[in-house]
Amino acid sequence: MPKSKRDLRKCLLDKFQFSEVEKTKHEAVALFIDGKQVAITCFSRSWDDIDDGMLGNIARQLWVTSRDLRKMYDCTMTREDYLQHLRNSGHLA
């Protein structure tokens, strides 16, 4: 089921404390921990909704599965859960 780009972007910025970063063609958000970029993803300015294929691409860029990204979007995964996942998978020390 398609997800709203605006809502997913807002969730990453507000709940997971990602930051907006400058990109030339796309809107981008990144997670910085202690000044180090841990994850980044981009959203095309022309998107309104994100289909399952693009959701999978975004999930890979954020080091999670599509299922986990849906949990992040649906507010059943917390920021601490996400950070713990990054630690367990070796993407965050």
Phi, psi and omega in degrees: 000131181298147177247152178284127178301316181300316182291319179295316179299315179297320178299314180296319181290313187277305187281319185260002174059040170286164178239148174287139177232154182281128171226155184283313186260337189232159170279133183230147174230145182222152175258124177246131175236122182052041177080357181256133178286121182260322182209150178212145173215157182239151176236128176296139179295338182274350181284141166250314179241156179246119180280175184298324178296313179291326177299320177296319178296316179297317179302314179300320180293334180263006176067032177228171174276166176300322179298316179294322178296322176297322177296320177298314182295320182275004177067028173260354172245129180271170176299319179296321175301316180296314180297322177295321176299317179297320177296313182296328182269002176083010180269353180214128181278000000 
